[in-house]
């Protein structure tokens, strides 16, 4: 029974170790080749992130298999099919393998966390750059409108510099009466001048 359970488990664990080693080599190789796009250096690319997530799912399944095997060992001992020494010897192997699997899961979870945070950082920077570009465009348009308005104001000031006699409109009833009296007085003076000339 020991050889039947140990061989597939050993193969599964060996495969897992190989995948983790491949991930680490791939990560460091790609980091060396990676160019700095927009000044954002990514330690974990999308491919590596997805592969790590898949590997975590596989390792979780492996962990369940190992836990189940440990439970079967305890059940076998309680049923009297194996002795205590055999259970301890076999369970020690499975516990060590469980520790290895837990260690690999923790390493891969760190890779996933870094990958997710880097992706989030890139999305945030892209969003910020988009908003900043939008603000810059609006600011430039506002500046152009402001310069156009300044030119119009300068032209209006030049027009206003030419002296023109503009009659003020009265602001109140008193001013209106004063204006009427003034007009009457001026008309009367004109009439007197005309009479004097005749």
C-alpha positions in Angstrom: 0.0 0.0 0.0 2.8 2.4 0.8 4.4 2.1 -2.7 1.1 2.6 -4.5 0.3 5.9 -2.7 3.9 7.2 -2.5 4.7 6.8 -6.2 1.8 8.9 -7.7 2.3 11.4 -4.8 6.0 11.6 -5.4 5.4 12.2 -9.1 2.8 14.9 -8.3 5.1 16.6 -5.9 8.1 16.3 -8.3 6.0 17.9 -11.0 4.9 20.7 -8.7 8.6 21.4 -7.8 9.5 21.4 -11.5 6.7 23.9 -12.3 7.7 26.2 -9.5 11.4 26.1 -10.6 10.3 26.8 -14.1 8.3 29.8 -12.9 11.2 31.3 -11.0 13.6 30.8 -13.9 11.1 32.3 -16.3 10.4 35.3 -14.1 14.1 36.2 -13.7 14.7 35.7 -17.4 11.8 37.9 -18.5 12.7 40.6 -16.0 16.2 40.8 -17.5 14.7 41.2 -21.0 11.9 43.5 -20.0 12.0 47.0 -21.2 10.6 49.9 -19.2 7.3 50.7 -20.9 6.0 54.1 -19.7 8.4 53.9 -16.8 6.5 51.0 -15.2 8.6 48.0 -14.5 6.6 44.8 -14.0 8.0 42.0 -12.0 5.2 39.6 -12.8 3.7 39.7 -16.3 0.1 38.6 -17.1 1.2 35.2 -18.4 3.1 34.5 -15.3 0.3 35.7 -13.1 -2.3 33.4 -14.7 0.1 30.5 -14.6 0.7 31.1 -10.9 -3.0 31.1 -10.3 -3.4 27.8 -12.1 -0.5 26.3 -10.2 -2.1 27.4 -6.9 -5.3 25.6 -7.8 -3.4 22.5 -8.7 -1.4 22.7 -5.4 -4.6 23.1 -3.4 -5.9 19.9 -5.0 -2.6 18.2 -4.1 -3.0 19.4 -0.6 -6.5 17.9 -0.4 -5.1 14.6 -1.7 -2.4 14.6 0.9 -4.8 15.5 3.7 -7.1 12.8 2.6 -4.3 10.3 2.6 -3.4 11.3 6.2 -7.0 10.8 7.2 -7.0 7.3 5.6 -3.9 6.4 7.5 -5.6 7.3 10.8 -8.7 5.4 9.8 -6.6 2.4 8.8 -4.9 2.5 12.2 -8.2 2.7 14.0 -9.6 -0.2 12.0 -6.5 -2.2 12.8 -5.2 -2.6 9.3 -1.9 -0.9 10.1 0.1 -0.4 13.3 0.9 2.8 15.0 4.6 2.7 13.8 3.5 2.4 10.2 1.0 5.2 10.6 3.6 7.5 12.1 6.2 6.6 9.5 3.8 7.2 6.6 2.1 10.2 8.1 5.5 11.8 8.6 6.2 11.6 4.9 2.8 13.1 4.1 3.2 15.9 6.6 6.6 16.8 5.1 5.0 16.8 1.7 2.2 19.0 3.0 4.7 21.5 4.4 6.4 21.6 0.9 3.1 22.1 -0.8 2.1 24.9 1.7 5.5 26.5 1.1 5.0 26.5 -2.6 1.5 27.8 -2.3 2.7 30.7 -0.1 5.4 31.5 -2.7 2.9 31.5 -5.5 0.4 33.5 -3.6 3.2 36.2 -3.2 3.7 36.1 -6.9 0.0 36.5 -7.5 -0.2 39.4 -5.0 2.7 41.2 -6.6 1.2 40.6 -10.1 -2.2 41.9 -9.1 -0.8 45.0 -7.3 1.4 45.8 -10.4 -1.6 45.4 -12.7 -3.7 47.6 -10.4 -0.9 50.2 -10.3 -0.7 50.2 -14.2 -4.4 50.6 -14.5 -4.4 53.5 -11.9 -1.5 55.2 -13.8 -3.3 54.8 -17.1 -6.5 56.2 -15.6 -4.5 59.1 -14.1 -2.7 59.8 -17.4 -6.0 59.8 -19.3 -7.6 62.2 -16.9 -4.5 64.4 -16.9 -4.5 64.5 -20.8 -8.2 65.4 -20.7 -7.5 68.2 -18.2 -4.6 69.5 -20.3 -6.8 69.6 -23.4 -9.5 71.5 -21.6 -6.9 73.9 -20.1 -5.4 74.6 -23.6 -8.9 75.3 -25.0 -9.6 77.6 -22.1 -6.3 79.4 -22.6 -7.1 79.9 -26.3 -10.5 81.3 -25.5 -9.0 83.6 -22.9 -6.4 85.0 -25.4 -9.2 85.6 -27.9 -11.2 87.5 -25.3 -8.2 89.6 -24.4 -7.8 90.6 -28.1 -11.4 91.6 -28.3 -11.1 93.6 -25.1 -8.0 95.4 -26.5 -9.9 96.3 -29.7 -12.9 97.6 -27.7 -10.5 99.7 -25.6 -9.1 101.3 -28.7 -12.6 102.1 -29.9 -13.4 103.6 -26.6 -10.3 105.9 -26.7 -12.0 108.0 -29.5 -13.8 110.8 -27.7 -17.5 110.6 -28.3 -20.1 112.7 -26.7 -22.5 110.3 -25.3 -25.5 111.5 -23.4 -26.0 109.9 -20.2 -29.3 108.4 -19.4 -30.7 109.7 -16.2 -30.5 107.4 -13.3 -33.3 108.8 -11.2 -36.2 111.2 -11.4 -34.2 114.1 -10.0 -31.6 113.7 -12.6 -34.2 113.4 -15.3 -35.8 116.7 -14.1 -32.3 118.3 -14.1 -31.7 117.1 -17.6 -35.0 118.6 -18.8 -34.3 121.9 -17.1 -30.9 122.0 -18.7 -32.3 121.3 -22.1 -34.9 124.0 -21.6 -32.2 126.5 -20.5 -30.0 125.6 -23.5 -33.0 126.0 -25.8 -33.8 129.4 -24.3 -30.2 130.6 -24.7 -30.2 129.6 -28.3 -33.5 131.5 -28.8 -32.0 134.5 -27.2 -28.9 134.4 -29.3 -31.1 134.1 -32.4 -33.1 137.1 -31.3 -30.0 139.1 -30.6 -28.6 138.4 -34.0 -31.8 139.6 -35.7 
